[in-house]
Amino acid sequence: MTDGWFLTGTDTGIGKTWATVLLMKYMQELGLNVNGMKPIASGAEYVNGQLENEDAQLIKKYSSQDIPYDWINPEVFAPAVAPHIAASEYGRKIDIENIVCKHSLLKSLSDLVLVEGVGGWRVLLADDKSLSGLVRLLSLPVILVVGLRLGCINHAILSAESIRQDGFEISGWILNEIEPDYLYKKESVTTLQRELRCPLLAEVKFQSERDINQATVDISSEFEAMIRKNL
C-alpha cells in the first residue's frame, strides 16, 4: 500500500496536471477518496483577491472533497518562471514546512493523495534546494510522466537516471500523447519500455480540448492492482 504518488515530468508543459486529474478520476471511480496537490505553481492570476494557478484550480475541481485552495497549492507565484526565480521576485523563500504540513492535512482526509511536481525533476526551489528534497520529506514513490514528442526519449532516460541517483523508487511511467501527429509512437514506446526499466502504468490519449468526461486513459493491470491495495 501507499498513501499516494508524486508525479514528475520530463519537462514543463508535458501534461502532468492532465495525467494527475485523469488518475484521480479513475481512482475515484474505483471507490477511493482521492485528493490532489500541486504544492508549487508559477504562473497565476488573482481570483477574488487570491493568486490562483489554472492547473491547481483543475486539481481542486476534481478532488474528492472541497479542499481549501491553499492546501492544494500553498506556494503560488504570478510570474511563469522557475520557482526559485519567482520566489526571489517576491523577496521570499518557498516554505517547505508549510507544504509538508498541508500534505499531512490532505492525507488525513484521503485514501490517496496525488502530488504534482513543478517542471521537471531538477527544478530548483532555492539556490541550495532542489525538488528532490521536498519529495524526500513527503516520502512518496515517483511516477514519471513522459510527453510523447521529439526528444522525449532522451529527456525520459535522463530523468529516470536522476530520480534513481537521488535514491527514489520509480513506480512506473505514464505515456501522454501531447502531439497527435507524432509518427513513431510504437518505436518510442518500445525504446522507453526497455530503457526506463519500470512498468508503463498508463497511456493518456491525445485530446484537443481538456474535457475529462471525454478523455481516455488506459490503465495497466499492474497499476490497477497497486491502486486496489488501498480499497
N, C-alpha and C positions, 0 to 999 in steps of 0.2 A: 504494500500500500504506500501511497504518497499523499501529501496534502496539497499537491499542486505541481506545476511545472513553470519554468522560466523560459519564455520564448525569445530567442535572439535571432538575428538575421545575418545574411551575408552582406548586407549593405542597408542604407536607408532607402525607403521607397520600394521595398520588395514584397509588401503585403503582410507584414507581421500582425497588424491590427485586424485585418480581414480574416486571417487564419485564426487568430485568437477568438473572435466572436463566433466564427463557424464552429470551432471546437466547443465553445461554451454552449451553443445551441444543441449540438449533438449530445453532449453530456447531460444537459437538462432533459432532453427527450428520453434518456435512459432512466431518469428519475432522480438525478443528483442535483443538489443545491450548489450551484456554481456561480461564483462571482469573479470579476476580473479586476486587474490593476494595471495601470501604466504609471509607475512611480515618478518618472521624469519625462517631461514633454517640452520641446521647444517649438514655437510657432503657435500663438494663441491670440484670441481676441476677447475683449470684455463682453460678458453677458450678465446683465443686471449687476454691474459693478464688480464682477469677479472674472479674472482671467480664466478662460477655458480653452482647452485644446480639442480639435474636432475628433481626433482618434479616441481620446479619453471619454468624450461625450458618447461615442458609439459603444465603448465598453460599458459605460454606466447604463446606457439604454438596454443592453442585452444581459446585464447581470440578473441573477435570480431575484435579488431584493433591491429595494430602493435605497441605494447606498449614497451617503453624502459625497459630493464631488471631490472634496479634498481628501477623502480616504482613498479614492481610486487614483487620483493624480495630485499628490501632495506637493510636488515640485513642478511648477509650470512657469514658462517664460514666454514673453511676446516674440522676441526675435527667433526666426527659424534658422538657428546656427547651433554649433556644437554646444552641449550643455555647460561645459566649464567656461566657455566664452560668454554664453548668455548670462550665467550667474555672475560673472565678472562685471558685465554691463550693469547689473543691478547692485553691484558693490557688496555681494554676499557670497556665501558658500552653500552648496547643496547640503541639506540637513539629512544626513544618512540615518541618524537615530529616529527621526520622525517617520521616515519611510518604513523602517523596521517596525515601529510602533503601529502604524496604520495597517501594515501587512498582518500583524498579530491580531488586530481587531477584525479584519476580514476573515482570517482563519477561524476565529471563534464563532462566526456566523455561517460557515460554509463547509460542505463536504470537500470541495476542491476550490483552489484559487489559482487562476492562470495569470501570470505576471508577464506583461510585455516589456521587453527592453527598449532602449532608445538607440537608433542607428545600428551599428554592428557591434561585435564583441569587444573591440579595442577602443571603444569610445571612452574618453576621459570625463570624469566627474569633477575633477580639480587637477591642478598641475601635478599633484602627487597621489591621485586616487583614480583608479580605473573601475569600470563597470563590474569586473570580476569580484572586486572586494565587496560590493553590495550583494551580489548573488551568493557569495560565501556566507554572509550574515543571514540571508533568507533561507539558507540550507535547502535549496531546490535543485533537482535534476534539470538538465537543459534539453530543450528541443531546438533544433536549428531549422529555420525557415529559409528555403532556397527559392529565390525568384528566378524562374526559367527564362534566361536571356543570355545573349552573348557575354562570355566572361564568367558565367555563374560557376563553372567547374573549378576554375582557379580560386575564386572567392570562397566557395564552399569548402574546398580542401584546406585552404589556409585557415579558415575559421575553425574547422574541426580540430586541426592541429593545435591551434592556440587555446581552445577550450580545454583540451586534454592536458596540455602542458601546464595549465593553471590548476589541474587536479580535479576537474569536474567530470561527472558522468554525463554522457550524451545518451538520452533515452532513445533518440532517433531523429529523423529529419522529415520535414514536410515539403513537398513539391508544390509550388504555387505558380500556376500558369498566368504570367503577367503580360505576355506578348502572344496574341492569338495566331500570328503568322510565323512563329518560331518553327524552323524546318526540321530540326534534329532532336526532337524530344526523346524518341526511343533510344538513340545513341547516347544522349546526355544522361538519361536516367540509368542506363546500363553502366556507364562510367562512374556516376556518382554512387550507385549501389556498391560497386567494387571498392572505390577509394575511400568512402566515408566510414566504412566498417561499422555501421549501425543500421537498424532497420528503417525502411521507408514507412512512416506511420500513417501518412495521409496525402492525398492529392487534391488540391483545390483547383477546380476548373475555372477557366477564364470567364469573366463576366464584365461586360462593359459598364453596367450600372450596378452599384452595390445594393442589391435587393436581397436580403437574407432569405426571404421566402422562395426565391427563385434560384438561389445559389446551390451549387453541387460540390460536395466534398466526399471523397471516397476514403473511408477509414479502414485500415488494415485490421485483420482479425487479431493480430498481436497487440495492436494498440487498444482495440476494444477490450481485450482481456485485461490489460493494465488498468483501464478505466473501471471495469466492472468490479475490480477488487475493492472499490470504495463504496459499492452499493450495500 
